Amino acid sequence: MDPQIKKTVLRQFTYGLYVVTARSGAEAGLMTANWIAQASFEPPLLTLAAEAGSHTRGLIEASGSFAINVLGAEQRELAGQLGRTFAKHPAKTEAAAWRPGPETGSPLLESALGWVECRVVNSLTAGDHVVYLAEVVEAGAQREGRPLTLAEAGFRYAG
């Protein structure tokens, strides 16, 4: 397989850009993610692939839950800030105002278009990521807008 062709084709897949959040005790994590998809209508299930070594993924493991915040098309800068590694940028959780979710306590961004809170029902190690299957337990719409996409932001996360 030609690695450059593989990378080119994988970068043609369309994705949104979201902020995945989790909280365990007083510790909160916020990270930009794009490998998210619906998996079932009933019950409402989503999949999330999170980098195995990420700080927020550790909080997902500890709490058994997370939230997905939908970014607006104008929030590219915030997506970039929250996409930085926690190890190098531990204050990144202060980049956006948030409140704890009503069901899981996961951070809900005040500026997001909307959000869903999820409880993990299963997980699977998948190479350098962990794939979570999670049930949507609460949802909220906060404002109108067009969702931010990976292609629109000019970010690259495939390969």
Beta strands, then each sheet from edge to edge (+ up, - down):
strand 1: 18-24
strand 2: 27-33
strand 3: 36-40
strand 4: 45-51
strand 5: 65-70
strand 6: 98-100
strand 7: 107-109
strand 8: 114-126
strand 9: 129-141
sheet 1: 2+ 1- 5+ 8- 9+ 4- 3+
sheet 2: 6+ 7-
end
